[in-house]
Amino acid sequence: MTRAALSAFLRARKLAPLNETYMLELAFTCDGLEGFPEAEWMYQEAQACDLKSVASQQHYELHLQKWKLSGSAANMMRRLQRLISQIRN
């Protein structure tokens, strides 16, 4: 997803602020751009529209996994860079 998609979904949300679909699409886009705190907010907004939405809850759970893995991947990359630096020295 690109920033252009994010912009389009933001405009759509202004036109239909209570539409759960636009909020989920915004959340997906934020996740794709690794804007996890922003995505978190959009998932909360989407869930507030329909508290019983199974799809919204499932998407939210995937979001949490992506966010957690992104932190794990970042930590792993830092450790790998330190290891490479130690090997070179």
BALUM-273456 format. One record per residue (C-alpha): residue number from 1; x, y, z. Coordinates in Angstrom, 1 decimal. Layout:
<pts>
[NUM; [X; Y; Z]]
...
</pts>
This chain:
<pts>
[1; [0.0; 0.0; 0.0]]
[2; [1.1; 3.5; -0.6]]
[3; [0.6; 6.9; 0.9]]
[4; [-1.7; 7.7; -2.1]]
[5; [-4.0; 4.9; -0.9]]
[6; [-3.9; 6.3; 2.6]]
[7; [-4.9; 9.7; 1.3]]
[8; [-7.8; 8.2; -0.7]]
[9; [-9.1; 6.2; 2.2]]
[10; [-8.9; 9.3; 4.5]]
[11; [-11.0; 11.2; 1.9]]
[12; [-13.5; 8.4; 1.7]]
[13; [-13.7; 8.3; 5.5]]
[14; [-14.6; 12.0; 5.6]]
[15; [-17.5; 11.3; 3.2]]
[16; [-18.8; 8.3; 5.2]]
[17; [-17.3; 8.6; 8.8]]
[18; [-19.3; 5.6; 10.1]]
[19; [-18.5; 3.2; 7.4]]
[20; [-16.6; 0.3; 9.0]]
[21; [-15.1; -0.7; 5.6]]
[22; [-13.2; 2.5; 5.1]]
[23; [-11.9; 2.4; 8.6]]
[24; [-10.6; -1.2; 8.1]]
[25; [-9.1; -0.2; 4.8]]
[26; [-7.3; 2.7; 6.5]]
[27; [-6.1; 0.3; 9.2]]
[28; [-4.8; -2.2; 6.5]]
[29; [-3.0; 0.7; 4.7]]
[30; [-1.4; 1.9; 8.0]]
[31; [-0.3; -1.6; 8.8]]
[32; [1.2; -1.9; 5.3]]
[33; [3.2; 1.4; 5.9]]
[34; [4.2; 0.1; 9.4]]
[35; [2.2; 2.8; 11.0]]
[36; [1.0; 0.5; 13.7]]
[37; [-0.2; 3.0; 16.3]]
[38; [-2.3; 4.8; 13.6]]
[39; [-3.7; 1.4; 12.5]]
[40; [-4.5; 0.6; 16.1]]
[41; [-6.7; 3.7; 16.3]]
[42; [-8.5; 2.8; 13.1]]
[43; [-9.2; -0.8; 14.2]]
[44; [-10.6; 0.6; 17.4]]
[45; [-12.9; 3.0; 15.4]]
[46; [-14.0; 0.1; 13.1]]
[47; [-14.8; -2.1; 16.1]]
[48; [-16.8; 0.7; 17.7]]
[49; [-19.0; 0.8; 14.6]]
[50; [-20.0; -2.8; 15.1]]
[51; [-19.1; -4.4; 18.4]]
[52; [-20.2; -7.8; 17.2]]
[53; [-18.2; -7.8; 13.9]]
[54; [-16.2; -11.1; 13.7]]
[55; [-14.3; -9.9; 10.7]]
[56; [-13.2; -6.7; 12.4]]
[57; [-12.0; -8.7; 15.4]]
[58; [-10.1; -11.2; 13.2]]
[59; [-8.4; -8.3; 11.3]]
[60; [-7.5; -6.7; 14.5]]
[61; [-5.8; -9.9; 15.8]]
[62; [-3.8; -10.1; 12.6]]
[63; [-2.8; -6.5; 13.1]]
[64; [-1.5; -7.2; 16.6]]
[65; [0.6; -10.1; 15.2]]
[66; [2.1; -8.0; 12.4]]
[67; [2.9; -5.3; 15.0]]
[68; [4.6; -7.8; 17.3]]
[69; [6.5; -9.4; 14.4]]
[70; [7.7; -6.0; 13.2]]
[71; [9.3; -5.3; 16.6]]
[72; [10.8; -8.8; 16.6]]
[73; [12.2; -8.3; 13.1]]
[74; [13.7; -4.9; 14.0]]
[75; [15.3; -6.4; 17.1]]
[76; [16.7; -9.3; 15.1]]
[77; [18.1; -6.9; 12.5]]
[78; [19.8; -4.8; 15.2]]
[79; [21.4; -7.9; 16.7]]
[80; [22.5; -9.1; 13.3]]
[81; [24.1; -5.7; 12.5]]
[82; [26.0; -5.8; 15.8]]
[83; [27.2; -9.3; 15.1]]
[84; [28.4; -8.3; 11.6]]
[85; [30.2; -5.3; 13.1]]
[86; [31.9; -7.5; 15.7]]
[87; [33.0; -10.0; 13.0]]
[88; [34.5; -7.2; 10.9]]
[89; [36.4; -5.7; 13.8]]
</pts>
